[in-house]
Amino acid sequence: MKDSQQKGFALLITIIVIGVVLTVGVSMLDITVKQLQLSSTSRDSELAFMAANAGVECTQASRLALDLVSGSIDTTVDFECMETSETVTAVTESVVGDSTPEIFRYSSEVDWVIDSQEVCTQYDMYLIDAATEDTDINYTFTGQALESKECDAGNICTVIFTRGFNNGCSNLSDLRTVQRELTIDF
């Protein structure tokens, strides 16, 4: 009888050891899967940031190439970067309650490739023409990250918004799409 009790005890110890080893193994698998997801999300975030940053550089270069003279700001701008060339026509707005100055908004998006991954860069550039005004102008950007910008009288102010995505522009509804946005003003 003692022999059968020892066999039952050995079976119980074996089941407990297998349970502990299985629990540790499943925990290690869970940690590995989470690390892989975190690594993938980090890569996607970095791609989106690089796309947004490239948009800032491209838009700044296009802005600096403009010959800005108050009252004669060109409504078309050539954006030549990220292996594309595009002429963008501005949408003009007036500051509420005033016919001048005009606000010029240039918007577009471009697909391109970083490290064999297609990414999307969207950009909006605003030119605020306050050079002919005697008073400061306060402009509110609807739907953008910067709430408002005050442009001092006598200046032509610029605000640039760029958004970078880790997917192509036609695939932004994908659940794994990561967006990074940058805003600069000068």
Residue pairs with C-beta under 8 A, 6 or more apart in sequence:
41 178
44 166
44 176
44 178
45 166
45 178
45 180
47 114
47 115
47 117
47 119
47 164
47 166
47 178
48 119
48 164
48 165
48 166
48 178
48 179
48 180
49 164
49 180
50 114
50 119
50 164
51 112
51 114
51 119
51 120
51 121
51 164
51 165
51 166
51 180
52 121
52 162
52 163
52 164
52 180
52 181
52 182
53 162
53 164
53 182
54 81
54 82
54 112
54 121
54 164
55 121
55 122
55 123
55 162
55 163
55 164
55 182
56 123
56 160
56 162
56 182
56 184
57 81
58 79
58 81
58 82
58 121
58 123
59 79
59 123
59 125
59 160
59 162
60 160
60 184
61 81
62 77
62 78
62 79
62 80
62 81
62 125
63 77
63 125
63 127
63 158
63 160
65 78
66 73
66 74
66 77
67 74
68 127
68 156
70 129
70 131
70 132
70 156
71 129
71 131
71 132
73 90
73 102
73 104
73 127
73 129
73 156
75 89
75 90
75 92
75 104
76 87
76 88
76 89
76 90
77 87
77 88
77 90
77 106
77 125
78 85
78 86
78 87
78 88
79 85
79 86
79 87
79 88
79 108
79 110
79 123
80 86
82 110
82 112
82 121
83 112
84 110
84 112
86 108
86 110
88 106
88 107
88 108
89 106
90 104
90 105
90 106
90 127
91 104
91 105
91 107
92 102
92 103
92 104
92 105
93 102
93 103
93 105
94 100
94 101
94 102
94 103
95 101
95 103
95 137
95 139
100 129
100 132
100 133
101 128
101 129
101 130
101 131
101 132
101 133
101 137
102 129
103 126
103 127
103 128
103 129
103 139
104 126
104 127
104 129
105 124
105 125
105 126
106 124
106 125
106 126
106 127
107 122
107 123
107 124
107 125
108 122
108 123
109 120
109 121
109 122
109 123
109 169
110 120
110 121
110 169
111 118
111 119
111 120
111 168
111 169
111 170
112 118
112 119
112 121
113 119
117 166
118 167
118 168
118 171
119 164
119 165
119 166
119 167
119 168
120 164
120 165
120 167
120 168
120 169
120 172
121 162
121 163
121 164
121 165
122 162
122 163
122 165
122 169
123 160
123 161
123 162
123 163
124 144
124 160
124 161
124 162
125 158
125 159
125 160
125 161
126 139
126 141
126 149
126 158
126 159
126 160
127 156
127 157
127 158
128 137
128 139
128 149
128 151
128 156
128 157
128 158
128 159
129 156
130 136
130 137
130 151
130 152
130 153
130 154
130 155
130 156
130 157
131 154
131 155
131 156
133 153
133 154
134 153
135 153
136 150
136 151
136 152
136 153
137 150
137 151
137 153
138 148
138 149
138 150
138 151
139 148
139 149
139 150
139 151
140 147
140 148
141 147
141 148
141 149
141 159
141 161
144 161
144 183
145 161
145 181
145 183
146 159
146 161
146 183
146 185
149 157
149 159
149 185
151 157
157 185
157 186
158 185
158 186
159 183
159 184
159 185
160 183
160 184
160 185
161 181
161 182
161 183
162 181
162 182
162 183
163 179
163 180
163 181
164 179
164 180
164 181
164 182
165 172
165 177
165 178
165 179
166 176
166 177
166 178
167 174
167 176
167 177
171 177
